């Protein structure tokens, strides 16, 4: 009889090993054999828990998205004003966990592959809608609907673009600088509310 909690543990081991394998070998070379070896498990265990490599990759991307969601929710709970809610979203996206080199490698790989993997594309679209919804909700509390929509769309694009620039710039743009740029954009958008 399997030990209680072993399935969850094995799943987490395989997801962590997938992230490490993508970081070390790239998406195409993150084979089931390498992933299971990194997890210290047999290759057959992947099929047992995830059906196939596509299932494991989808579960890994879901896990990354859930980590981002948890970070966002945690920060939103501490926010009292619309401006603090917007800043909470910025901070979550530019948190240390979201910018860990292995996590960055995995997100970049998934973004690159999402168009050709329907399961990854669905996860990406959910993540994108969640970001926009959180920003839209906060901006609508202080700006007219059309302005709030534009501000939310602009900030969502800016967060993703700045995050990508940080990931690819070899330190030319730091996370702190990216946060400052996003916050400056918010300040300019919110200035419309007081004008």
Rosetta blueprint (number, residue, H / E / L):
1 X L
2 X L
3 X L
4 X L
5 X L
6 X H
7 X H
8 X H
9 X H
10 X H
11 X H
12 X H
13 X H
14 X H
15 X H
16 X H
17 X H
18 X H
19 X H
20 X H
21 X H
22 X H
23 X H
24 X H
25 X H
26 X L
27 X L
28 X L
29 X L
30 X L
31 X L
32 X H
33 X H
34 X H
35 X H
36 X H
37 X H
38 X H
39 X H
40 X L
41 X L
42 X L
43 X L
44 X H
45 X H
46 X H
47 X H
48 X H
49 X H
50 X H
51 X L
52 X L
53 X H
54 X H
55 X H
56 X H
57 X H
58 X H
59 X H
60 X H
61 X H
62 X H
63 X H
64 X H
65 X H
66 X H
67 X H
68 X H
69 X H
70 X H
71 X H
72 X H
73 X H
74 X H
75 X H
76 X H
77 X H
78 X L
79 X L
80 X L
81 X L
82 X H
83 X H
84 X H
85 X H
86 X H
87 X H
88 X H
89 X H
90 X H
91 X H
92 X H
93 X H
94 X L
95 X L
96 X L
97 X H
98 X H
99 X H
100 X L
101 X H
102 X H
103 X H
104 X H
105 X H
106 X H
107 X H
108 X H
109 X H
110 X H
111 X H
112 X H
113 X H
114 X H
115 X H
116 X H
117 X L
118 X H
119 X H
120 X H
121 X H
122 X H
123 X H
124 X H
125 X H
126 X H
127 X H
128 X H
129 X H
130 X H
131 X H
132 X H
133 X H
134 X H
135 X H
136 X H
137 X H
138 X H
139 X H
140 X H
141 X L
142 X L
143 X L
144 X L
145 X H
146 X H
147 X H
148 X H
149 X H
150 X H
151 X H
152 X H
153 X H
154 X H
155 X H
156 X H
157 X H
158 X H
159 X H
160 X H
161 X H
162 X H
163 X H
164 X H
165 X H
166 X H
167 X H
168 X H
169 X L
170 X L
171 X L
172 X L
173 X L
174 X L
175 X H
176 X H
177 X H
178 X H
179 X H
180 X H
181 X H
182 X H
183 X H
184 X H
185 X H
186 X H
187 X H
188 X H
189 X H
190 X H
191 X H
192 X H
193 X H
194 X H
195 X L
